[in-house]
Amino acid sequence: MESERVARIAEIIAGSPISFDDAIKVGFERANRTLRGITGIRILEQRVAVKDDKMSEFRVRMEVIFVLEE
């Protein structure tokens, strides 16, 4: 019989000057250093910062889902 699990969600914002995909990777890698038992990520929002008439940073707001330890 499978044991019961309880999960929690942490919301984070990550940025990258390269792309949205890279911002997601940056956010995941940082969360993975702090949180254990990550089971998924949900992207809530994507934004672009503009500086001097150019896109300067790609930003994502994301939920990181992780299972709480016993």
Buried (B, 14 or more C-beta within 10 A) or exposed (E): EEEEEEEEEEEBEBBBEEEBEBBBBBBBEEBEEEBEEBEEBEEEEEBEEEEEEEEEBBBBBBEBBBBEEE
